[in-house]
Amino acid sequence: MQESPYRWVVVAAGGFMGCVAMGALFSLPVLLTPMVEQTGWSRTGISAAMTIGFLSMAATAMVWGALSDRFGARPVVASGAVLFAVSLWAAAHAPSLLVFQLAFGLVAGGAVSAFFAPMMATVTGWFETQRALAVSLVSAGMGLAPVTMSPLTARLAESYDWRMVLTIMAALVAILTIPASMLLARPPAIQPAATSPTGDLAPDAGMTVRQAIASPQFIVLVVTNFFCCATHSGPIFHTVSYAQICGISAIAAVSIYSVEGIAGMAGRIGFGVLGDRLGAKRVLVGGLLAQAFGALAYAFVSQLAGFYAVAVLFGFIYAGIMPLYAVLIRENFPMKMMGTIIGGTSMAGSLGMATGPVLGGYIYDATGGYATMYITCWILGLMAFLVAMTFRPFPRTFVSSPSAA
């Protein structure tokens, strides 16, 4: 049957909400200095809210995903949007650092994960062709956050204190994401055990969630995503500091992150197209190997031009490979459990992301530099590549189309 044009509306809604949600969450680094100056709270204590947020995202990812499998993405994402807006408002009015850490880290971090697994599961259900491109476009929307929401936060911070900025962010999340979540209609009904109207090799529709999460395929994807995110987490969080240590001005150092983000948007689309043409696993495995050496390359640059060159390469690669996990999951697990399985891999990714700030800080304190961190990230990247190489698809069942019967 012909695929519905509405599928692109779902993609646009997913990308838009991802941009707003991730941009609001990552407003914290932009507001960090004003918060220290205006509250007297420690920089470490405020930054810890982000680490708590990543851990909370990890803890709730499978929960949101399982709820979307049962009730659909629309009510789940809408609920997450309401909770996220409320938590940002609560963080803006926090009377103490502990309350801020709980509101922004624990609650907001847990709420924002509702925007990922349910949306990705829904998008993969709407697409039989161009699936990798579709999830890459949703991911690209999230990648727009540093280019759109972060500058907005910085501009607001010039006129308002941090509490008012977070209050405005809470209002934007409510006004923009709650209505957009209403566009996340359930995918069209899929024939049991079928994934193609023309006849195709399909995942086993009789597989249970228990069987899925105990399978080697799921375990390989979880471990791969953990090492994958641990690989790029350190460079993402510490490269700006490393550039400043190399004598680059703060403004120029921050621009490295922007260059990495812009390259990442191109990478998401580029890898999506390659995934549709060459296969998700092949492109993912190759990308993981390239990511490892991209992380290592930072250890060999010290001038701004070199940082820009590596940022373009590294940003293009690490952002490009991330959406391919959802595609690989859709190709190997039944649609009925997409949210749960994608949530499981997201959990591992969030844990991997949580390692970067701590690992980089520890290595710097122990060695007085960041070179060892980049070498460590290279090793972690090679581990992700080697684990991904062991992935073997489930045996499939050939399903003929009704017209061929």
RAHUBEL-V952900 format. One line per field, one symbol per residue. ss: DSSP state (H for helix, E for strand, C for the rest). psi: psi as a letter, one per 40 degrees, with the letter a starting at -180 (. if undefined). Layout:
ss = ???
psi = ???
//
This chain:
ss = CCCCCHHHHHHHHHHHHHHHHHHHHCHHHHHHHHHHHHHCCCHHHHHHHHHHHHHHHHHHHHHHHHHHHHHCHHHHHHHHHHHHHHHHHHHHCCCCHHHHHHHHHHHHHHHHHHHCHHHHHHHHHHCCCCHHHHHHHHHHHHHCHHHHHHHHHHHHHHHCCHHHHHHHHHHHHHHHHHHHHCCCCCCCCCCCCCCCCCCEEECCCCCCHHHHHCCHHHHHHHHHHHHHHHHHHHHHHHHHHHHHHCCCCHHHHHHHHHHHHHHHHHHHHHHHHHHHHHCHHHHHHHHHHHHHHHHHHHHHCCCHHHHHHHHHHHHHHHHHHHCHHHHHHHHHCCHHHHHHHHHHHHHHHHHHHHHHHHHHHHHHHHHCCCHHHHHHHHHHHHHHHHHHHCCCCCCCEEECCHHHC
psi = ihihdedddddddddddddddddddeddddeddddddddeiidddddddddddddddddeddddddddddeiddddddddddddddddddddeheiddddddddcdddddddeeecdddddddddehdifddddddddddddeedddcddddddddeddiiddddddddddddddddddddeegiiiihhiheieheehihiiheehiddddeeiddddddddddddddddedddddedddddddeehiddddddddddddddddddddddddddddehdddddddddddddddddddeeieidddddddddddddddddddedddddddeeiideeddddddddddddddddeddddddddddddeeiedddddddddddddddddddehhiihihhhiidde.
//
